Amino acid sequence: MTASLVMPVEGEHLRFYVRSRTEPGQRYLVDLQEHDFNGQCGCEDFLYRCGPKLKGKFTPGDVTRCWHIRQARAFICDKFLPKLAEHQGQLRTERTERTGRKVYRLHR
């Protein structure tokens, strides 16, 4: 589901367009490099609620990230963590007995 909501900006590894949940056709530009990799978004939630917390005592996390930033972060993790583990030779794919879904298991 995340992949259909999140579209990478061509040539920009940490910038994405993320569709709005509430406004069909609206998408927001998310830059995950901003604010020391907390991310930045053009939505009102980030501008008025999450973003100002970055200037206070809040540690970057869910309270400083709007839904669009969380979706972009999930997208990048889903894409790159399996590749990173595979590259390091630590990844093994298996199918679960209960659902038959493909899962990744690290082996050491």
C-alpha positions as CSV (number, residue, x, y, z in Angstrom):
1,M,0.0,0.0,0.0
2,T,2.8,2.4,0.8
3,A,4.3,2.2,-2.7
4,S,1.1,3.5,-4.4
5,L,1.0,6.4,-1.9
6,V,4.7,7.4,-2.2
7,M,6.4,8.4,-5.4
8,P,10.2,9.1,-5.5
9,V,11.3,12.4,-7.0
10,E,13.4,11.5,-10.0
11,G,17.1,11.9,-9.3
12,E,16.5,12.8,-5.6
13,H,17.1,9.8,-3.3
14,L,15.5,11.3,-0.2
15,R,12.7,13.3,-1.7
16,F,9.2,11.9,-2.3
17,Y,5.7,12.9,-3.3
18,V,3.2,11.5,-0.9
19,R,-0.5,11.4,-1.7
20,S,-3.0,13.0,0.7
21,R,-5.3,10.8,2.7
22,T,-8.1,13.3,2.8
23,E,-7.8,15.3,-0.4
24,P,-7.9,13.2,-3.6
25,G,-5.4,14.4,-6.2
26,Q,-3.3,16.4,-3.6
27,R,0.2,15.3,-2.9
28,Y,2.9,16.7,-0.7
29,L,6.6,17.0,-1.2
30,V,8.5,15.3,1.6
31,D,12.3,15.8,2.0
32,L,13.7,13.2,4.5
33,Q,17.1,14.9,4.7
34,E,15.7,18.1,6.3
35,H,16.0,18.6,10.1
36,D,18.8,16.1,10.5
37,F,16.8,13.4,8.7
38,N,13.6,13.9,10.7
39,G,12.0,15.1,7.4
40,Q,10.0,18.1,6.2
41,C,6.6,18.2,4.5
42,G,4.5,20.9,3.0
43,C,1.2,19.8,4.6
44,E,-0.5,21.9,7.3
45,D,0.0,19.2,10.0
46,F,3.7,19.5,9.6
47,L,3.7,23.3,9.2
48,Y,1.6,24.0,12.3
49,R,1.9,21.0,14.6
50,C,5.0,18.9,13.9
51,G,7.5,21.4,12.5
52,P,7.4,23.8,15.4
53,K,8.1,21.0,17.9
54,L,11.5,20.6,16.2
55,K,12.5,24.0,17.6
56,G,11.6,22.9,21.1
57,K,12.7,20.1,23.4
58,F,11.2,17.3,21.4
59,T,13.4,14.5,20.1
60,P,12.7,13.7,16.5
61,G,10.1,11.0,16.2
62,D,6.4,10.5,15.6
63,V,5.4,13.8,17.2
64,T,7.7,15.7,14.9
65,R,6.7,13.7,11.8
66,C,3.4,14.1,10.0
67,W,1.6,11.1,8.3
68,H,3.3,11.9,4.9
69,I,6.8,11.8,6.4
70,R,6.0,8.5,8.2
71,Q,4.8,7.1,4.9
72,A,8.0,8.2,3.0
73,R,10.2,6.7,5.8
74,A,8.3,3.4,5.6
75,F,8.7,3.4,1.8
76,I,12.4,3.9,2.0
77,C,12.8,1.3,4.7
78,D,10.7,-1.3,2.7
79,K,12.8,-0.7,-0.4
80,F,16.3,-0.5,1.1
81,L,16.6,-2.6,4.2
82,P,16.2,-5.9,2.4
83,K,18.7,-4.7,-0.2
84,L,21.1,-3.7,2.4
85,A,20.9,-7.0,4.3
86,E,21.1,-8.9,1.0
87,H,24.2,-6.9,0.0
88,Q,25.8,-7.8,3.4
89,G,25.0,-11.5,2.8
90,Q,22.8,-11.7,5.8
91,L,19.4,-12.0,4.3
92,R,17.4,-15.2,3.7
93,T,13.9,-15.2,2.3
94,E,11.3,-17.6,3.6
95,R,7.6,-18.1,3.2
96,T,5.5,-18.2,6.4
97,E,3.5,-21.4,7.0
98,R,0.4,-19.6,8.1
99,T,0.0,-17.0,5.4
100,G,2.5,-18.0,2.7
101,R,3.8,-14.4,2.6
102,K,7.4,-13.8,1.8
103,V,9.4,-12.7,4.9
104,Y,13.0,-11.7,5.3
105,R,15.1,-13.3,8.1
106,L,18.5,-12.2,9.0
107,H,21.1,-14.9,9.7
108,R,24.5,-14.4,11.3
